[in-house]
Amino acid sequence: MTLYETLAQARARLAEAGISEAEASVDIDLYACTILGWDKGRLLIEQRSPVPEPLEPTLSNWVSRRIKREPSAYIVGHREFWGLDFAITPAVLIPRPETEQIVDEAISRGRPLPAPRIADIGTGSGCIAIAMAVELPRARVVATDISEDALAVARANARRHSVADRVQFVATSYLVGVDGLFDLITANPPYVKDGDKPALALDVRHEPDIALFGGAEGLRDIAGVLKAASAALVPGGWLVMEFGYGQEPGVETLVGMQPSLRLDRAQPDLQGIPRTAIIQRR
């Protein structure tokens, strides 16, 4: 059997399980390249070759896991974010393209500063904190999370991208016990309503509840981040924070409850949905 035939069968298994043909194709190419250590170019060139020995049984095992809707990032153990490759485990939220907007907005504000001090609240895999440290080589970053397992992943990612000497990881809630003021604070807090769990996609249900759910209205941790930012930002400093669909009015209300903060704008994502709050300390 050729490699092409084997991969076609694997794609068909995913399609039969209800995964779209386009998504199945992406998944199987990713699995094959990861297992074989090839890039997509070589995978294409080798389509008519015999099946390489290392491919099985790993490919079949991974397809079986994907049929159960385990996310591919957990299966292969990594995900690209901001052009960087991050180790990913079930202890952390899987980085999403829309969250890159946080990095984009934050670095545009940090770049003019000679040595910005940055905090990333609820860092998870460390993708936001590490991307900023890579883009802002004079920055010092404090990244917090309440999950020790998540922090272990984040520390490994910081070493992978050679910024471990400039990113300090702290096990705490928000910025509790963290001293000093910050020029920038970023956060992608849990914002899914607790009652929305049954409606979530099966893939998303594999991700850690602690990183997804933000109380009855999904605003609990958004309020916590705002309170922390009001105390920890320098005057004129910025908070860049992601929020969920339909939560813009709630975010506006919560910002209004912090007299030291003002909402500059809510930046829409590529689908036109308000996604990222840009907030300044007065």
Backbone as CSV, one residue per row, in Angstrom:
resi,resn,N_x,N_y,N_z,CA_x,CA_y,CA_z,C_x,C_y,C_z
1,MET,0.839,-1.196,0.000,0.000,0.000,0.000,0.878,1.253,0.000
2,THR,0.485,2.255,-0.740,1.265,3.484,-0.793,0.899,4.399,0.373
3,LEU,1.759,5.393,0.590,1.471,6.398,1.607,0.170,7.122,1.277
4,TYR,-0.033,7.445,0.013,-1.256,8.130,-0.411,-2.502,7.333,0.000
5,GLU,-2.498,6.034,-0.252,-3.659,5.201,0.066,-3.893,5.126,1.566
6,THR,-2.822,5.020,2.321,-2.945,4.949,3.782,-3.533,6.236,4.343
7,LEU,-3.039,7.370,3.868,-3.548,8.650,4.361,-4.984,8.875,3.905
8,ALA,-5.322,8.418,2.714,-6.702,8.542,2.232,-7.660,7.741,3.107
9,GLN,-7.253,6.567,3.517,-8.084,5.745,4.400,-8.269,6.433,5.754
10,ALA,-7.191,7.044,6.242,-7.276,7.741,7.529,-8.221,8.936,7.434
11,ARG,-8.144,9.670,6.339,-9.065,10.797,6.149,-10.512,10.310,6.088
12,ALA,-10.727,9.177,5.416,-12.078,8.629,5.298,-12.634,8.241,6.672
13,ARG,-11.791,7.709,7.544,-12.239,7.360,8.896,-12.731,8.598,9.637
14,LEU,-12.009,9.684,9.510,-12.426,10.914,10.181,-13.710,11.458,9.566
15,ALA,-13.805,11.408,8.251,-15.005,11.908,7.584,-16.236,11.101,7.978
16,GLU,-16.066,9.794,8.107,-17.179,8.936,8.516,-17.635,9.253,9.939
17,ALA,-16.711,9.798,10.741,-17.048,10.149,12.123,-17.658,11.542,12.234
18,GLY,-17.865,12.194,11.097,-18.530,13.485,11.109,-17.613,14.686,11.049
19,ILE,-16.321,14.450,10.887,-15.374,15.549,10.746,-15.325,15.947,9.271
20,SER,-15.372,17.227,9.003,-15.435,17.690,7.620,-14.215,17.217,6.839
21,GLU,-14.397,17.078,5.521,-13.294,16.618,4.674,-12.101,17.560,4.753
22,ALA,-12.363,18.859,4.783,-11.269,19.835,4.854,-10.498,19.691,6.159
23,GLU,-11.222,19.568,7.270,-10.572,19.434,8.567,-9.839,18.099,8.661
24,ALA,-10.445,17.035,8.132,-9.802,15.719,8.150,-8.494,15.747,7.373
25,SER,-8.481,16.428,6.260,-7.265,16.517,5.448,-6.156,17.231,6.205
26,VAL,-6.516,18.346,6.858,-5.524,19.093,7.649,-5.002,18.227,8.786
27,ASP,-5.913,17.553,9.486,-5.515,16.710,10.618,-4.552,15.606,10.193
28,ILE,-4.902,14.885,9.125,-4.089,13.738,8.727,-2.715,14.195,8.227
29,ASP,-2.662,15.282,7.491,-1.361,15.799,7.054,-0.514,16.189,8.262
30,LEU,-1.152,16.819,9.253,-0.436,17.202,10.464,0.105,15.971,11.189
31,TYR,-0.736,14.942,11.329,-0.305,13.729,12.031,0.870,13.073,11.309
32,ALA,0.751,12.939,9.993,1.802,12.273,9.230,3.123,13.040,9.315
33,CYS,3.054,14.359,9.159,4.280,15.165,9.226,4.910,15.084,10.614
34,THR,4.071,15.096,11.651,4.594,15.031,13.017,5.253,13.684,13.288
35,ILE,4.593,12.607,12.918,5.118,11.267,13.175,6.414,11.027,12.394
36,LEU,6.443,11.457,11.149,7.581,11.167,10.270,8.679,12.216,10.354
37,GLY,8.374,13.365,10.962,9.364,14.440,11.024,9.581,15.107,9.681
38,TRP,8.556,15.122,8.835,8.639,15.708,7.506,7.919,17.050,7.473
39,ASP,8.239,17.853,6.438,7.421,19.021,6.151,6.378,18.631,5.101
40,LYS,5.470,19.565,4.805,4.377,19.240,3.878,4.891,18.987,2.457
41,GLY,5.986,19.649,2.109,6.553,19.428,0.789,6.997,18.000,0.590
42,ARG,7.709,17.469,1.586,8.152,16.086,1.461,6.973,15.125,1.500
43,LEU,5.981,15.442,2.318,4.798,14.577,2.376,4.142,14.479,1.007
44,LEU,4.101,15.579,0.296,3.504,15.578,-1.039,4.351,14.771,-2.022
45,ILE,5.648,14.940,-1.950,6.554,14.249,-2.871,6.501,12.731,-2.679
46,GLU,6.319,12.291,-1.434,6.397,10.867,-1.097,5.057,10.141,-1.199
47,GLN,4.030,10.779,-1.761,2.686,10.195,-1.769,2.634,8.799,-2.397
48,ARG,3.397,8.561,-3.440,3.337,7.274,-4.137,4.351,6.264,-3.612
49,SER,5.065,6.621,-2.574,6.056,5.709,-1.981,5.368,4.720,-1.046
50,PRO,6.037,3.606,-0.733,5.495,2.687,0.277,5.350,3.394,1.624
51,VAL,4.479,2.865,2.447,4.234,3.478,3.755,5.501,3.396,4.613
52,PRO,6.027,4.530,5.102,7.210,4.491,5.962,6.915,3.731,7.251
53,GLU,7.845,2.943,7.690,7.635,2.075,8.856,7.207,2.822,10.117
54,PRO,7.738,4.040,10.394,7.356,4.700,11.655,5.902,5.166,11.717
55,LEU,5.204,5.169,10.581,3.870,5.777,10.553,2.852,5.016,11.395
56,GLU,2.909,3.717,11.331,1.949,2.895,12.075,2.639,2.139,13.213
57,PRO,1.926,1.925,14.318,0.477,2.139,14.513,0.100,3.520,15.035
58,THR,1.091,4.433,15.119,0.796,5.735,15.724,-0.319,6.463,14.983
59,LEU,-0.279,6.458,13.653,-1.313,7.174,12.900,-2.696,6.633,13.236
60,SER,-2.861,5.340,13.226,-4.180,4.759,13.526,-4.630,5.109,14.935
61,ASN,-3.694,5.103,15.888,-4.042,5.464,17.269,-4.496,6.915,17.353
62,TRP,-3.786,7.795,16.661,-4.141,9.210,16.695,-5.489,9.452,16.020
63,VAL,-5.762,8.742,14.934,-7.058,8.885,14.279,-8.177,8.442,15.222
64,SER,-7.954,7.367,15.953,-8.961,6.900,16.906,-9.229,7.946,17.987
65,ARG,-8.185,8.602,18.438,-8.354,9.667,19.440,-9.126,10.851,18.850
66,ARG,-8.825,11.191,17.605,-9.510,12.330,16.972,-10.980,12.017,16.740
67,ILE,-11.301,10.754,16.428,-12.695,10.355,16.251,-13.490,10.623,17.532
68,LYS,-12.833,10.514,18.685,-13.469,10.822,19.968,-13.473,12.309,20.259
69,ARG,-13.072,13.109,19.265,-13.071,14.572,19.304,-11.990,15.151,20.217
70,GLU,-10.952,14.379,20.483,-9.810,14.966,21.171,-9.151,15.955,20.203
71,PRO,-8.863,17.167,20.649,-8.273,18.154,19.742,-6.899,17.724,19.225
72,SER,-6.631,18.053,17.984,-5.358,17.660,17.375,-4.165,18.253,18.105
73,ALA,-4.318,19.441,18.681,-3.194,20.051,19.404,-2.760,19.183,20.586
74,TYR,-3.728,18.534,21.257,-3.382,17.635,22.352,-2.778,16.337,21.821
75,ILE,-3.250,15.894,20.681,-2.766,14.635,20.108,-1.304,14.759,19.679
76,VAL,-0.980,15.823,18.951,0.401,15.991,18.473,1.289,16.692,19.499
77,GLY,0.658,17.396,20.462,1.418,18.000,21.555,1.981,19.379,21.270
78,HIS,1.490,20.032,20.226,1.975,21.391,19.976,0.971,22.147,19.119
79,ARG,1.110,23.496,19.094,0.247,24.356,18.285,1.017,25.638,17.968
80,GLU,0.843,26.125,16.761,1.485,27.384,16.367,0.667,28.569,16.860
81,PHE,1.362,29.586,17.345,0.733,30.825,17.778,1.737,31.941,17.551
82,TRP,1.302,32.988,16.853,2.173,34.133,16.562,3.441,33.696,15.816
83,GLY,3.313,32.672,14.986,4.452,32.184,14.228,5.438,31.378,15.048
84,LEU,5.089,31.062,16.286,5.954,30.293,17.183,5.282,28.963,17.508
85,ASP,6.086,27.946,17.741,5.553,26.622,18.045,5.535,26.423,19.564
86,PHE,4.360,26.121,20.106,4.193,25.962,21.547,3.809,24.535,21.901
87,ALA,4.477,23.995,22.913,4.059,22.715,23.473,2.691,22.903,24.133
88,ILE,1.815,21.929,23.911,0.445,22.005,24.415,0.094,20.673,25.069
89,THR,-0.511,20.732,26.250,-1.017,19.541,26.923,-2.458,19.812,27.364
90,PRO,-3.182,18.788,27.798,-4.547,19.017,28.283,-4.633,19.894,29.524
91,ALA,-3.497,20.297,30.087,-3.514,21.206,31.233,-3.743,22.650,30.831
92,VAL,-3.672,22.945,29.514,-3.764,24.335,29.086,-4.791,24.496,27.969
93,LEU,-5.320,25.702,27.876,-6.189,26.061,26.762,-5.383,26.047,25.467
94,ILE,-5.997,25.605,24.393,-5.319,25.592,23.100,-5.307,27.007,22.528
95,PRO,-4.146,27.546,22.177,-4.094,28.908,21.619,-4.908,29.006,20.334
96,ARG,-5.601,30.131,20.191,-6.458,30.351,19.036,-6.015,31.590,18.261
97,PRO,-6.252,31.588,16.953,-5.786,32.719,16.134,-6.303,34.071,16.613
98,GLU,-7.569,34.137,17.080,-8.113,35.433,17.486,-7.379,36.027,18.681
99,THR,-6.745,35.166,19.480,-6.023,35.662,20.643,-4.728,36.369,20.247
100,GLU,-4.259,36.143,19.028,-3.088,36.881,18.554,-3.346,38.382,18.538
101,GLN,-4.626,38.771,18.509,-4.971,40.189,18.545,-4.487,40.847,19.828
102,ILE,-4.496,40.098,20.930,-3.975,40.627,22.189,-2.509,40.994,22.023
103,VAL,-1.746,40.083,21.451,-0.314,40.322,21.266,-0.092,41.527,20.360
104,ASP,-0.832,41.590,19.271,-0.680,42.688,18.319,-0.927,44.032,18.984
105,GLU,-2.020,44.130,19.738,-2.352,45.390,20.401,-1.351,45.726,21.504
106,ALA,-0.895,44.720,22.224,0.024,44.966,23.339,1.400,45.395,22.862
107,ILE,1.931,44.734,21.858,3.296,45.080,21.438,3.327,46.458,20.783
108,SER,2.238,46.874,20.148,2.229,48.214,19.556,2.328,49.280,20.632
109,ARG,1.860,48.973,21.845,1.954,49.905,22.957,3.250,49.738,23.740
110,GLY,3.813,48.542,23.716,5.060,48.309,24.441,6.303,48.708,23.675
111,ARG,6.234,48.695,22.345,7.425,48.933,21.527,8.061,50.300,21.755
112,PRO,7.278,51.384,21.948,7.932,52.685,22.166,8.607,52.828,23.527
113,LEU,8.332,51.909,24.447,8.868,52.028,25.801,10.276,51.448,25.864
114,PRO,11.180,52.068,26.618,12.574,51.594,26.646,12.733,50.204,27.262
115,ALA,11.978,49.923,28.315,12.077,48.613,28.977,10.743,48.314,29.654
116,PRO,9.725,47.946,28.882,8.387,47.781,29.459,8.315,46.638,30.467
117,ARG,7.550,46.869,31.505,7.241,45.810,32.467,5.824,45.351,32.177
118,ILE,5.666,44.051,31.941,4.413,43.488,31.439,3.954,42.369,32.361
119,ALA,2.653,42.282,32.569,2.062,41.144,33.284,1.080,40.439,32.357
120,ASP,1.087,39.122,32.404,0.116,38.312,31.665,-0.642,37.471,32.678
121,ILE,-1.929,37.771,32.834,-2.748,37.101,33.843,-3.416,35.874,33.245
122,GLY,-3.282,34.733,33.918,-3.859,33.480,33.421,-3.118,32.995,32.191
123,THR,-1.832,32.823,32.318,-0.950,32.644,31.153,-1.137,31.323,30.420
124,GLY,-1.622,30.270,31.098,-1.827,28.986,30.424,-0.541,28.452,29.832
125,SER,-0.512,28.249,28.530,0.689,27.734,27.852,1.809,28.754,27.798
126,GLY,1.501,29.989,28.173,2.500,31.055,28.103,2.569,31.724,26.749
127,CYS,1.638,31.408,25.845,1.774,31.867,24.460,1.781,33.388,24.345
128,ILE,0.920,34.083,25.092,0.878,35.540,25.000,2.137,36.136,25.604
129,ALA,2.487,35.711,26.818,3.655,36.253,27.504,4.932,36.026,26.704
130,ILE,5.075,34.839,26.162,6.301,34.483,25.436,6.366,35.209,24.100
131,ALA,5.241,35.317,23.410,5.228,36.066,22.151,5.630,37.518,22.378
132,MET,5.156,38.118,23.457,5.532,39.501,23.751,7.006,39.613,24.109
133,ALA,7.506,38.638,24.875,8.926,38.665,25.228,9.807,38.518,23.990
134,VAL,9.367,37.702,23.035,10.120,37.545,21.787,10.106,38.842,20.983
135,GLU,8.944,39.492,20.905,8.800,40.707,20.103,9.413,41.933,20.764
136,LEU,9.459,41.939,22.093,9.959,43.097,22.839,11.173,42.657,23.657
137,PRO,12.348,42.620,23.060,13.517,42.024,23.718,13.999,42.754,24.968
138,ARG,13.511,43.973,25.206,13.897,44.690,26.426,12.829,44.573,27.517
139,ALA,11.766,43.851,27.208,10.663,43.734,28.166,10.983,42.712,29.255
140,ARG,10.398,42.938,30.400,10.380,41.965,31.486,8.927,41.599,31.744
141,VAL,8.639,40.306,31.819,7.260,39.827,31.877,7.055,38.987,33.127
142,VAL,5.948,39.235,33.817,5.494,38.370,34.897,4.231,37.675,34.413
143,ALA,4.231,36.349,34.410,3.100,35.567,33.917,2.528,34.747,35.066
144,THR,1.240,34.915,35.325,0.624,34.235,36.462,-0.411,33.214,36.016
145,ASP,-0.610,32.215,36.859,-1.675,31.230,36.643,-1.911,30.514,37.957
146,ILE,-3.141,30.062,38.180,-3.423,29.308,39.397,-3.123,27.829,39.230
147,SER,-2.841,27.387,38.012,-2.581,25.970,37.743,-1.082,25.711,37.658
148,GLU,-0.571,24.903,38.564,0.850,24.540,38.528,1.166,23.717,37.280
149,ASP,0.218,22.889,36.849,0.450,22.087,35.643,0.579,22.989,34.417
150,ALA,-0.259,24.022,34.357,-0.148,24.968,33.242,1.178,25.699,33.292
151,LEU,1.602,26.107,34.467,2.866,26.837,34.592,4.053,25.979,34.176
152,ALA,3.978,24.679,34.424,5.063,23.788,33.981,5.164,23.794,32.456
153,VAL,4.019,23.784,31.776,4.015,23.860,30.311,4.574,25.203,29.856
154,ALA,4.139,26.281,30.499,4.581,27.617,30.112,6.086,27.782,30.303
155,ARG,6.616,27.265,31.403,8.065,27.376,31.631,8.848,26.641,30.544
156,ALA,8.367,25.475,30.165,9.033,24.728,29.092,8.988,25.501,27.778
157,ASN,7.875,26.163,27.513,7.770,26.956,26.293,8.696,28.174,26.332
158,ALA,8.853,28.773,27.499,9.773,29.906,27.616,11.206,29.466,27.333
159,ARG,11.572,28.286,27.826,12.922,27.770,27.524,13.051,27.472,26.033
160,ARG,12.011,26.918,25.438,12.033,26.579,24.018,12.306,27.811,23.158
161,HIS,11.791,28.954,23.579,11.924,30.167,22.777,12.950,31.148,23.347
162,SER,13.774,30.651,24.270,14.944,31.398,24.769,14.569,32.715,25.438
163,VAL,13.454,32.724,26.176,13.082,33.930,26.916,12.883,33.648,28.406
164,ALA,13.333,32.484,28.865,13.098,32.105,30.257,13.753,33.062,31.238
165,ASP,14.801,33.761,30.804,15.480,34.709,31.697,14.718,36.025,31.824
166,ARG,13.699,36.232,30.974,12.952,37.494,31.028,11.472,37.309,31.333
167,VAL,11.040,36.068,31.530,9.644,35.800,31.889,9.627,35.073,33.227
168,GLN,9.020,35.695,34.218,8.895,35.113,35.553,7.497,34.524,35.696
169,PHE,7.422,33.262,36.061,6.134,32.596,36.208,5.788,32.488,37.691
170,VAL,4.564,32.887,38.023,4.134,32.951,39.421,2.802,32.227,39.568
171,ALA,2.730,31.325,40.525,1.485,30.612,40.820,0.649,31.470,41.760
172,THR,-0.331,32.157,41.190,-1.198,33.020,41.990,-2.467,33.333,41.218
173,SER,-3.443,33.875,41.909,-4.683,34.327,41.294,-4.529,35.789,40.880
174,TYR,-4.805,36.067,39.626,-4.663,37.417,39.074,-3.225,37.908,39.321
175,LEU,-3.065,38.966,40.162,-1.717,39.450,40.487,-1.499,39.490,41.994
176,VAL,-2.191,38.628,42.703,-2.085,38.607,44.157,-0.651,38.281,44.565
177,GLY,-0.069,39.145,45.393,1.286,38.917,45.890,2.381,39.337,44.932
178,VAL,2.032,39.859,43.772,3.029,40.323,42.803,3.282,41.808,43.050
179,ASP,4.527,42.161,43.295,4.867,43.538,43.641,5.128,44.385,42.403
180,GLY,4.968,45.671,42.568,5.332,46.622,41.528,4.203,46.913,40.560
181,LEU,4.423,47.943,39.734,3.445,48.370,38.742,3.889,47.949,37.351
182,PHE,2.933,47.923,36.444,3.195,47.426,35.096,2.777,48.465,34.052
183,ASP,3.540,48.505,32.969,3.192,49.359,31.832,2.075,48.734,31.001
184,LEU,2.062,47.410,30.965,1.094,46.666,30.167,0.622,45.450,30.957
185,ILE,-0.658,45.151,30.846,-1.198,43.895,31.369,-2.016,43.254,30.259
186,THR,-1.833,41.966,30.059,-2.626,41.216,29.100,-3.370,40.109,29.825
187,ALA,-4.484,39.691,29.255,-5.246,38.597,29.869,-6.207,38.000,28.850
188,ASN,-6.295,36.679,28.878,-7.344,35.940,28.168,-8.048,35.099,29.223
189,PRO,-8.904,35.744,30.026,-9.493,35.046,31.172,-10.579,34.070,30.759
190,PRO,-10.959,33.164,31.655,-12.123,32.303,31.379,-13.377,33.176,31.244
191,TYR,-14.136,32.991,30.150,-15.320,33.841,29.984,-16.540,33.091,29.460
192,VAL,-16.480,31.780,29.378,-17.664,31.013,28.973,-18.609,30.913,30.168
193,LYS,-19.904,31.114,29.929,-20.887,30.971,31.005,-20.911,29.525,31.488
194,ASP,-21.008,29.347,32.798,-21.024,27.988,33.355,-22.124,27.136,32.725
195,GLY,-23.282,27.733,32.468,-24.412,26.981,31.941,-24.298,26.631,30.480
196,ASP,-23.280,27.161,29.803,-23.119,26.895,28.366,-22.326,25.628,28.075
197,LYS,-21.867,24.942,29.112,-21.017,23.769,28.883,-21.662,22.729,27.975
198,PRO,-22.943,22.365,28.154,-23.523,21.330,27.281,-23.564,21.725,25.806
199,ALA,-23.542,23.030,25.522,-23.646,23.479,24.132,-22.286,23.613,23.449
200,LEU,-21.214,23.440,24.196,-19.888,23.592,23.605,-19.589,22.473,22.612
201,ALA,-18.782,22.778,21.619,-18.326,21.756,20.682,-17.602,20.652,21.445
202,LEU,-17.721,19.427,20.941,-17.119,18.292,21.633,-15.608,18.476,21.786
203,ASP,-14.953,19.077,20.798,-13.520,19.331,20.895,-13.203,20.212,22.101
204,VAL,-13.988,21.289,22.277,-13.713,22.261,23.331,-13.884,21.630,24.712
205,ARG,-14.776,20.667,24.825,-15.016,20.045,26.132,-13.809,19.275,26.652
206,HIS,-12.830,19.018,25.782,-11.595,18.383,26.239,-10.665,19.373,26.941
207,GLU,-10.919,20.661,26.767,-10.026,21.653,27.344,-10.359,21.871,28.818
208,PRO,-9.405,22.376,29.619,-9.615,22.446,31.070,-10.717,23.423,31.463
209,ASP,-11.635,22.966,32.287,-12.731,23.817,32.752,-12.214,25.097,33.390
210,ILE,-11.111,24.989,34.107,-10.575,26.141,34.842,-10.176,27.270,33.910
211,ALA,-9.873,26.929,32.651,-9.471,27.939,31.673,-10.633,28.412,30.806
212,LEU,-11.790,27.779,30.942,-12.929,28.093,30.081,-14.032,28.873,30.787
213,PHE,-14.413,28.447,31.981,-15.668,28.897,32.560,-15.465,30.027,33.565
214,GLY,-16.274,31.094,33.363,-16.104,32.312,34.152,-17.321,32.710,34.957
215,GLY,-18.047,31.732,35.489,-19.190,32.052,36.331,-20.493,32.073,35.564
216,ALA,-21.566,32.441,36.245,-22.911,32.360,35.680,-23.060,33.202,34.415
217,GLU,-22.444,34.378,34.384,-22.527,35.255,33.220,-21.220,35.297,32.426
218,GLY,-20.239,34.518,32.868,-18.954,34.503,32.187,-18.088,35.718,32.477
219,LEU,-18.479,36.524,33.443,-17.791,37.792,33.708,-16.985,37.805,34.999
220,ARG,-16.996,36.700,35.738,-16.326,36.676,37.040,-14.843,37.039,36.928
221,ASP,-14.130,36.374,36.015,-12.697,36.593,35.925,-12.357,37.868,35.159
222,ILE,-13.249,38.299,34.274,-13.065,39.602,33.645,-13.094,40.690,34.711
223,ALA,-14.035,40.596,35.649,-14.092,41.557,36.744,-12.834,41.487,37.604
224,GLY,-12.340,40.262,37.849,-11.125,40.103,38.644,-9.906,40.715,37.981
225,VAL,-9.802,40.537,36.661,-8.678,41.131,35.928,-8.753,42.654,35.971
226,LEU,-9.948,43.197,35.783,-10.100,44.653,35.828,-9.717,45.217,37.193
227,LYS,-10.121,44.563,38.253,-9.763,45.022,39.588,-8.255,44.973,39.791
228,ALA,-7.627,43.899,39.325,-6.172,43.780,39.460,-5.458,44.855,38.648
229,ALA,-5.953,45.101,37.431,-5.310,46.089,36.558,-5.438,47.494,37.120
230,SER,-6.567,47.800,37.733,-6.763,49.144,38.277,-5.738,49.452,39.360
231,ALA,-5.264,48.407,40.048,-4.285,48.596,41.119,-2.847,48.452,40.644
232,ALA,-2.632,47.753,39.544,-1.258,47.380,39.173,-0.719,48.088,37.935
233,LEU,-1.533,48.850,37.229,-1.046,49.575,36.060,-0.483,50.937,36.459
234,VAL,0.574,51.359,35.773,1.058,52.725,35.937,0.033,53.669,35.318
235,PRO,-0.038,54.928,35.766,-0.907,55.886,35.078,-0.557,55.949,33.589
236,GLY,-1.568,55.835,32.755,-1.343,55.799,31.314,-1.068,54.416,30.766
237,GLY,-0.918,53.427,31.656,-0.657,52.058,31.225,-1.894,51.423,30.612
238,TRP,-1.701,50.244,29.986,-2.752,49.619,29.203,-3.039,48.188,29.638
239,LEU,-4.321,47.846,29.614,-4.782,46.466,29.754,-5.378,46.039,28.418
240,VAL,-4.941,44.900,27.914,-5.486,44.328,26.679,-6.048,42.957,27.042
241,MET,-7.350,42.785,26.885,-8.028,41.596,27.418,-9.052,41.063,26.433
242,GLU,-9.074,39.758,26.279,-10.079,39.105,25.437,-11.364,38.885,26.228
243,PHE,-12.497,38.927,25.484,-13.780,38.590,26.109,-14.631,37.841,25.101
244,GLY,-15.784,37.370,25.538,-16.580,36.468,24.725,-17.679,37.148,23.927
245,TYR,-18.315,36.354,23.071,-19.404,36.834,22.213,-20.541,37.410,23.058
246,GLY,-20.963,38.625,22.727,-22.087,39.248,23.415,-21.743,39.860,24.755
247,GLN,-20.479,39.854,25.158,-20.115,40.348,26.484,-19.654,41.804,26.496
248,GLU,-19.659,42.457,25.349,-19.189,43.846,25.310,-19.940,44.745,26.289
249,PRO,-21.280,44.704,26.362,-21.970,45.562,27.335,-21.551,45.272,28.775
250,GLY,-21.375,43.991,29.102,-20.946,43.643,30.445,-19.558,44.142,30.754
251,VAL,-18.668,44.060,29.783,-17.307,44.576,29.964,-17.347,46.085,30.175
252,GLU,-18.151,46.791,29.381,-18.273,48.244,29.532,-18.757,48.603,30.937
253,THR,-19.736,47.858,31.429,-20.260,48.119,32.772,-19.199,47.894,33.832
254,LEU,-18.463,46.799,33.704,-17.445,46.477,34.699,-16.289,47.477,34.671
255,VAL,-15.908,47.924,33.476,-14.864,48.955,33.401,-15.356,50.228,34.091
256,GLY,-16.624,50.567,33.883,-17.186,51.761,34.510,-17.200,51.698,36.023
257,MET,-17.118,50.487,36.578,-17.085,50.333,38.037,-15.692,50.530,38.608
258,GLN,-14.691,50.689,37.728,-13.314,50.950,38.160,-12.979,52.383,37.749
259,PRO,-13.090,53.348,38.672,-12.908,54.762,38.302,-11.551,55.077,37.686
260,SER,-10.544,54.273,37.963,-9.210,54.558,37.436,-9.021,54.053,36.015
261,LEU,-10.008,53.328,35.462,-9.870,52.747,34.129,-10.848,53.395,33.151
262,ARG,-10.460,53.409,31.885,-11.375,53.840,30.829,-11.256,52.876,29.659
263,LEU,-12.381,52.554,29.059,-12.397,51.675,27.893,-12.091,52.507,26.655
264,ASP,-10.942,52.253,26.036,-10.578,52.966,24.822,-11.423,52.477,23.649
265,ARG,-11.502,51.153,23.488,-12.352,50.585,22.451,-12.421,49.074,22.637
266,ALA,-13.400,48.466,21.957,-13.491,47.012,21.857,-13.157,46.645,20.413
267,GLN,-12.036,45.978,20.229,-11.549,45.648,18.887,-12.243,44.387,18.372
268,PRO,-12.849,44.448,17.170,-13.481,43.242,16.626,-12.457,42.271,16.072
269,ASP,-12.827,40.990,16.031,-11.965,39.985,15.412,-12.211,39.971,13.909
270,LEU,-11.625,39.005,13.214,-11.723,38.968,11.761,-13.143,38.709,11.278
271,GLN,-14.008,38.200,12.150,-15.414,37.981,11.804,-16.286,39.177,12.151
272,GLY,-15.655,40.245,12.647,-16.394,41.440,13.005,-17.035,41.398,14.378
273,ILE,-16.698,40.398,15.180,-17.271,40.243,16.516,-16.366,40.948,17.527
274,PRO,-16.891,41.860,18.353,-16.061,42.479,19.387,-15.381,41.413,20.237
275,ARG,-14.056,41.504,20.372,-13.298,40.397,20.952,-12.262,40.855,21.972
276,THR,-11.658,42.013,21.759,-10.535,42.424,22.584,-10.789,43.813,23.157
277,ALA,-10.768,43.927,24.480,-10.957,45.210,25.148,-9.603,45.893,25.300
278,ILE,-9.531,47.166,24.866,-8.336,47.984,25.014,-8.660,49.020,26.080
279,ILE,-8.019,48.926,27.221,-8.393,49.695,28.406,-7.159,50.430,28.929
280,GLN,-7.342,51.702,29.306,-6.215,52.502,29.792,-6.436,52.926,31.241
281,ARG,-5.329,52.926,31.982,-5.331,53.456,33.351,-5.247,54.990,33.270
282,ARG,-6.163,55.639,33.940,-6.195,57.100,33.902,-4.971,57.687,34.615
